[in-house]
Amino acid sequence: MMAVVYCVVAEILPKFRLLKGFVYGYAVALGAHYVVFPIIGIPADFNIQGFISEIIGTGLWMWTIETFRSYCRAKWVGYSTAVEEQVALGLSK
C-alpha cells in the first residue's frame, strides 16, 4: 500500500523521488517501527544488526519500486518522469 502511495505522490511531487525514494522509504520504516508498532503493542527494540538490516532492506525495497515505476512510466507514456514529459511538451523549462 505504501508503495502505491509513493508512486502516486512521485508523479505529483518530483522531489519526492529524492535518492530513488530512499528518504520516503526510511520515513515509512521509522513510522512503522516507532509509531505504529507501539500503538498496536509490538515492541520496537532494535539492535545494530536490525538497524543495518532495516537500512539495507528499505533501500533495496524503494530502489526496486522506483526502478519499476520509472520503467513502467517510460513504457506506457514515453517519459520516465513527469518533469521530463512537461519539458518535452513545452509546459515547463
DAQUIGI-V585219 format. One record per run of one state. SS is the DSSP state (a for helix, b for strand, c for the rest). FROM is the first residue (numbers start at 0). TO is the last residue. If there is no record, write none. Layout:
ss = [SS,SS]
from = [FROM,FROM]
to = [TO,TO]
This chain:
ss = [c,a,c,a,c,a,c,a,c]
from = [0,1,12,13,39,47,77,81,88]
to = [0,11,12,38,46,76,80,87,92]
